[in-house]
């Protein structure tokens, strides 16, 4: 037997059972909700906040990276293993159990404002992780997967993500046409309204075009955006009918916080990366170097390998357990859980990421996706560093 055959036959997914940790966030949230129910204090929900923003980044640093790829001969077997799908399916009832219990407590418990805020943010974190689960499910061809994706998105009112991400973002990523691709010198706080509004407009335009080809109006029940938004309206309406208007602030805040987590991840995934323009609005196909990657194990486990983003864009239908690492793709210095904290503080983000971006393009500003209002300021700030990189590249 050849060495290759031995390596293939002996290969196993070392994270096979660790993937179940993806369910830990809603389970921890449920414990936090129980503490509110019993003690009328949101200590448990604030503990979830600390777990997400502090513990996961620290664990990423302690555990480190895993750059191992499954052998090509194992990919088909991995993708056909339904065990991995059931992990995703199990997240959905946990997500909605937390949402329903949280809504009930928000409307009925007598909480101090800081406890109510902890409740909203904690449930919003679960909703944000639900968007990530929807992202994984929404790329699949199975009808059940696709419907579960839209159900996950209903909690945050972000059902149009199902349309825009699959048919807009994946086509236009790392180009000026994509509202979800951030630009060098653009702060997250400038990016957030641009991507929220731009993604909704793009999703509507995509569905309007699809329905027009069928001779139908965009205002048709077959519009997948309207279907998804209607799910949110029915869900929120049912909560208000059940619990009264006290549920409304909770519904709004947890939803906004949840989809903001998606958008901060969007911000860091393609920051400043640019596909070469061929002509007009045509660009080279998306390559591994057009996405920032991270192999930090802990965040990858909680986010179903979302950080192996280059392979995801190359093979959108590939299931999370089979995604690969590319050595030549640009690498983030830490996992998403730590990087989104930097994104919230623009000076720190620019300090960590701008030179890393320039290194990737060897100091060539013409290849960078630049935020035009600050182009001159950025080029002045990093001009000498860029010249040094170009000199080294030419040597």
Helices and strands as residue ranges (DSSP letters): H 3-10, G 18-23, H 24-39, H 43-50, I 51-55, H 56-63, H 72-80, H 83-108, H 113-138, H 143-154, H 161-164, I 165-169, H 170-172, H 188-213, H 224-243, H 247-269, E 277-279, E 282-283, G 288-290, H 297-302, H 309-314, G 320-322, H 336-344, H 346-360, G 365-367, G 372-374, H 375-394
